[in-house]
Amino acid sequence: MTTQQVLDIGSSALVVAAKVAGPFLLVVLGVGLVIGILQSVTQLQEQTLTFVPKLIGAAIVIAVSGSWMLQSMVNFGQELMSAIPQLLNG
């Protein structure tokens, strides 16, 4: 296994991780930003007001795109497992 192959596998893993985590993180960031602005405007500083909407948003993202996220990770794992003989033979 060459250094380039290791770098290719690592970069592919990072791309899959970013694709899977991206929607989840964007929704939680957006909800947190909106709730933070509302808290600043109303001067209501309650910690549970930020946690519960983020949790609900995260659950919705997982419900809507969870199967796609899982399929992306499974495809990456299958591609990696099928490439093992080629990687070991050089």
C-alpha positions, 0 to 999 in steps of 0.5 A: 500500500502506497502513501498515495493510496492511504491519502486517497482513502483518508480524503474519501473518508473525510468527504463522506464524513462531511457529506453525512454530517453536513445537513445535520450540522447546518440545521442545528447551526441554523436553529441555534442562530435563530433561537439565539437571535430571538433570545437576544431580542427578548432578553430571555436567557434560558438554556432549555430554549436552545437545547430542545429546538436543536434536538427536534431539528436534529431528529427531523434531519435524521428522520428525513435523510437518515437512510441516505446517510446510512447508505452513503456510509455503507457504500464507502465501507463496501468500496473500501472492503472490495479494494482491500485485495488490490491495496494489499497486492500493491 
